[in-house]
Amino acid sequence: MSKYDVLIIGGGVTGTSIARELSRYKLEIAILEKEEELAFGVSKSNSGIIHPGTQNPPSSLKGKLCVQGNLLTRKIAKELGVDFKEVGELIVIFKEEDMPRLLEIKKEAEALGIPKLKIVDKKWLAKHEPNLNKDIIAALYAPSAGIKKEFGNLPRFHIGAVSDNKDPNQIFESRFVINAAGLYADEISAMVGINDFKITPRKGEEYLLDKKLAKLTNHLIFPLPSPTSNGILVIKTSDGNPMIGPTAEDQIDKQDKSTTEAGMKKVLENVQRIVPKISKDNIIAYFAGLRPVSGKDFIIRHEDKVPGFISVAGIQSPGLTAAPAIALLVVKLLKQNGLALKKKILFFHKHRKPTVHLFAMPVEKAKALTKKDPAYGDIVCRCEMVSAKEIRDAIKRGAKTLDGIKFRTRCQSGRCHGGFCTTRAMKILAEELAMPLTEVTKRGKGSEIIKESRKQ
């Protein structure tokens, strides 16, 4: 039996953020994650947006944690070498009758403490966003919105990982349990008798555009929000490829991440109204994610009827932004309920050097790096300029699957969808992990690329 002070169920952005904050203290911590790699659940499909908090009620927990998390992200990005860019967001309107709603959003955002908000007019938009629809009459500008690289920067810890291919009878004992299980948080809570919330999967279909459109917009572009969604938007990303989406459709199936023709049509119709030059031909990849919805706000609480059990549920957008603030709140709840927190003299997980990406550096710097280490000159992915050295480093940082490599390096993310580089990436993965090629998977057990033929 393994014994811990704190056991965290769920190794997504929320769970790992909590683990990193707790790792400041003299505690035994473990994360239990059912997927092959960290952040392969709900977090896998996040769009990398660091929200300013403009689209949350000032009285909401998610609004307060979003604003706090936005500030904390800047500090954490520097500490962990995360690629963060403050690009700002625009919430656009087409009609004068929408101006009162835009002003209401501005007033609520100011009540939350969001800085430097202003209404900008057609002249400002023509100068700063020339590709927007000329029928847009105004926008709310929030400069504190940002984008960050979605994956590859999760902290590493002493982790007890439990997945489908591990011993299902393994027992973990802990003084405190944190339920950060995403889509399955309601099912985990039900196991200990907590049945007052239900998680509804809300599917969001998103579409990745060609990197040739990297300068399509200079900001994150939002329409006016609806009761269920921030809307279908044009997303500037840290790696250059714009994204469009997401849809917001509630469903029952917690596994269905399929994309649909109807979803693509809906996304295109909405974003073409904002940026007319976007076309179907610009799309190079389709994907969908599921948001764990439980009412309108986050559920973060100590369950008094089950002492030592903390629920962190319903963490949908802006969960990525709020994650550092959620971690601080959870640590506070743990302390209030009896966990002794003794700080370490040295916090070993505080700093990490930025990850090397050839595609993100000037040519002369890339040449100098290659001269120093020729492995950087061995290009595996031509579309995204990813070297064998970067792939090997990603595996050393924890990548165990092709998707793990993809999210850390962008290998297989280009126009050819891995047609050129997948075989080589598989060989490197097999070599580094000392496994046969038949055991290499896309995202974990059941997604093997090569099947062994069996003799009859």
Long-range contacts (C-beta under 8 A, 24 or more apart in sequence): 1-171, 1-172, 1-173, 2-30, 2-160, 2-170, 2-171, 2-172, 2-173, 3-28, 3-172, 3-173, 3-174, 4-28, 4-29, 4-30, 4-160, 4-172, 4-173, 4-174, 4-175, 5-29, 5-174, 5-175, 5-176, 5-339, 6-30, 6-174, 6-175, 6-176, 6-177, 6-178, 6-334, 6-339, 7-32, 7-160, 7-172, 7-174, 7-176, 7-177, 7-178, 8-32, 8-178, 8-180, 9-177, 9-178, 9-179, 9-180, 9-181, 9-188, 10-41, 10-179, 10-180, 10-181, 10-182, 10-185, 11-35, 11-38, 11-39, 11-41, 11-159, 11-161, 12-38, 12-39, 12-41, 12-42, 12-43, 12-180, 12-182, 13-39, 13-43, 13-46, 13-154, 13-319, 13-320, 13-323, 14-43, 14-180, 14-182, 14-312, 14-315, 14-319, 14-323, 14-326, 14-327, 15-178, 15-180, 16-154, 16-155, 16-157, 17-323, 17-324, 17-326, 17-327, 18-178, 18-180, 18-312, 18-326, 18-327, 18-330, 18-331, 19-155, 19-157, 19-159, 20-155, 20-157, 20-327, 20-349, 21-324, 21-327, 21-328, 21-330, 21-331, 22-327, 22-331, 22-334, 23-155, 23-157, 23-347, 23-348, 23-349, 24-343, 24-344, 24-347, 25-341, 25-342, 25-343, 25-344, 26-342, 26-343, 26-344, 27-339, 27-341, 28-158, 29-157, 29-158, 30-158, 30-159, 30-160, 30-172, 30-174, 31-157, 31-159, 31-160, 31-161, 32-160, 32-161, 32-162, 32-172, 33-159, 33-161, 33-162, 33-163, 34-162, 34-163, 34-164, 35-163, 35-443, 35-444, 36-163, 36-400, 36-401, 36-404, 36-441, 36-443, 36-444, 36-445, 37-398, 37-399, 37-400, 37-401, 37-403, 37-404, 37-443, 37-444, 38-154, 38-398, 39-151, 39-154, 39-407, 40-403, 40-443, 40-444, 41-182, 41-183, 42-182, 42-183, 42-289, 42-290, 42-291, 42-292, 42-315, 42-319, 43-182, 43-320, 44-151, 44-289, 44-403, 44-407, 45-204, 45-206, 45-257, 45-287, 45-288, 45-289, 45-290, 46-150, 46-289, 46-319, 46-320, 47-150, 47-206, 47-235, 47-237, 47-243, 47-245, 47-246, 48-147, 48-148, 48-149, 48-150, 48-235, 48-237, 48-238, 48-320, 49-145, 49-146, 49-147, 49-220, 49-235, 49-318, 49-320, 49-321, 50-84, 50-145, 50-146, 50-147, 50-148, 50-320, 50-321, 51-89, 51-145, 51-317, 51-318, 51-321, 52-89, 52-109, 52-114, 52-142, 52-143, 52-144, 52-145, 53-109, 53-112, 53-114, 53-318, 53-321, 54-89, 54-91, 54-105, 54-106, 54-108, 54-109, 54-114, 54-117, 54-140, 54-142, 54-145, 55-91, 55-105, 55-222, 55-225, 55-230, 56-108, 56-112, 56-318, 57-108, 58-108, 58-109, 58-111, 58-112, 60-296, 60-297, 61-297, 61-298, 61-300, 62-297, 62-298, 62-318, 62-322, 63-112, 64-112, 64-325, 65-298, 65-322, 65-325, 65-326, 65-329, 66-112, 66-318, 66-321, 66-322, 66-325, 67-112, 67-113, 67-114, 68-322, 68-324, 68-325, 68-328, 69-318, 69-321, 69-322, 69-323, 69-324, 69-325, 69-326, 70-144, 70-146, 70-321, 72-324, 72-325, 72-328, 73-146, 73-148, 73-321, 73-324, 76-324, 77-148, 79-350, 79-351, 79-352, 80-153, 80-155, 80-351, 80-352, 81-153, 81-352, 81-353, 81-354, 81-355, 82-148, 82-149, 82-153, 82-354, 83-148, 83-149, 83-153, 83-238, 83-354, 83-360, 84-146, 84-147, 84-148, 84-149, 84-238, 85-146, 85-147, 85-148, 85-238, 86-143, 86-144, 86-145, 86-146, 87-145, 87-146, 87-147, 87-218, 87-219, 87-220, 87-236, 88-141, 88-142, 88-143, 88-144, 88-145, 88-219, 88-220, 89-141, 89-142, 89-145, 89-219, 89-220, 89-221, 89-222, 90-120, 90-125, 90-129, 90-139, 90-140, 90-141, 90-142, 90-219, 90-220, 90-221, 90-222, 91-139, 91-140, 91-142, 91-222, 91-223, 91-224, 91-225, 92-125, 92-132, 92-136, 92-138, 92-139, 92-221, 92-222, 92-223, 92-224, 92-274, 93-136, 93-137, 93-138, 93-139, 93-224, 94-133, 94-135, 94-136, 94-137, 95-137, 96-137, 98-224, 99-138, 101-224, 102-138, 102-139, 102-140, 102-224, 105-140, 105-225, 106-140, 109-140, 109-142, 114-142, 114-144, 115-143, 115-144, 116-142, 116-143, 116-144, 117-141, 117-142, 128-218, 128-219, 129-217, 129-218, 129-219, 129-221, 131-216, 131-217, 131-275, 131-277, 132-217, 132-221, 132-274, 132-275, 133-273, 133-274, 133-275, 133-276, 136-274, 141-219, 145-219, 145-220, 147-220, 147-235, 147-236, 147-237, 147-238, 148-238, 149-238, 149-239, 150-407, 151-407, 151-408, 152-355, 152-394, 152-397, 152-407, 152-408, 152-409, 153-355, 154-398, 155-349, 155-352, 156-349, 156-397, 156-398, 157-349, 163-444, 163-445, 164-444, 164-445, 165-445, 174-308, 175-308, 175-339, 176-308, 176-309, 176-310, 176-334, 176-337, 176-339, 177-308, 177-309, 177-310, 178-310, 178-312, 178-330, 179-309, 179-310, 179-311, 179-312, 179-313, 180-312, 180-313, 180-315, 181-313, 182-292, 182-315, 183-254, 183-290, 183-292, 184-254, 185-292, 185-294, 185-299, 185-311, 185-312, 185-313, 185-314, 186-294, 186-313, 189-303, 189-309, 189-311, 189-313, 192-303, 192-306, 192-309, 193-305, 193-306, 194-303, 194-305, 194-306, 194-309, 194-311, 197-294, 197-295, 197-299, 197-311, 197-313, 197-314, 198-294, 199-254, 199-292, 199-293, 199-294, 199-313, 199-314, 200-250, 200-251, 200-292, 200-293, 200-294, 201-250, 201-251, 201-252, 201-253, 201-254, 201-256, 201-290, 201-291, 201-292, 201-293, 202-228, 202-248, 202-249, 202-250, 202-251, 202-290, 202-291, 202-293, 202-316, 203-247, 203-248, 203-249, 203-250, 203-251, 203-256, 203-257, 203-288, 203-289, 203-290, 203-291, 204-245, 204-246, 204-247, 204-248, 204-249, 204-288, 204-289, 204-290, 204-291, 205-245, 205-246, 205-247, 205-259, 205-260, 205-263, 205-264, 205-267, 205-286, 205-287, 205-288, 206-235, 206-243, 206-244, 206-245, 206-246, 206-267, 206-286, 206-287, 206-288, 206-289, 207-243, 207-244, 207-245, 207-264, 207-267, 207-283, 207-285, 207-286, 207-287, 208-241, 208-242, 208-243, 208-283, 208-284, 208-285, 208-286, 208-287, 208-413, 209-241, 209-242, 209-243, 209-244, 209-278, 209-282, 209-283, 209-284, 210-241, 210-282, 210-283, 210-284, 210-415, 211-239, 211-240, 211-241, 211-414, 213-241, 213-242, 213-278, 213-282, 214-240, 214-241, 214-242, 216-242, 216-275, 216-277, 216-278, 217-242, 217-275, 221-274, 221-275, 223-270, 223-274, 230-317, 231-270, 232-266, 232-267, 232-270, 232-271, 233-271, 233-274, 234-271, 234-274, 234-275, 234-278, 239-359, 239-360, 239-410, 239-413, 241-284, 241-413, 244-268, 244-271, 244-278, 246-288, 246-289, 248-291, 250-293, 251-290, 254-290, 256-290, 257-287, 257-288, 257-289, 257-290, 258-288, 259-286, 259-287, 259-288, 263-288, 284-414, 284-415, 284-417, 285-413, 285-417, 291-316, 291-317, 292-316, 298-322, 298-326, 300-326, 300-329, 300-330, 300-333, 301-333, 302-333, 302-336, 302-337, 307-337, 308-337, 310-334, 355-393, 355-397, 355-408, 356-389, 356-390, 356-393, 357-386, 357-390, 357-409, 357-410, 358-385, 358-386, 358-387, 358-390, 359-384, 359-385, 359-386, 359-410, 380-411, 380-421, 380-424, 380-425, 380-428, 381-409, 381-410, 381-411, 381-412, 381-413, 381-414, 381-418, 381-420, 381-421, 381-425, 382-414, 382-416, 382-420, 382-421, 383-413, 383-414, 383-415, 383-416, 383-420, 383-421, 384-409, 384-410, 384-411, 384-413, 384-414, 386-410, 386-411, 386-421, 388-424, 388-428, 391-425, 391-428, 391-429, 392-428, 392-432, 395-428, 395-429, 395-432, 395-433, 396-432, 399-429, 400-429, 400-433, 401-429, 401-440, 401-441, 401-442, 401-443, 401-444, 401-447, 402-426, 402-429, 402-440, 402-441, 402-442, 402-443, 402-449, 403-442, 403-443, 405-429, 422-449, 426-450
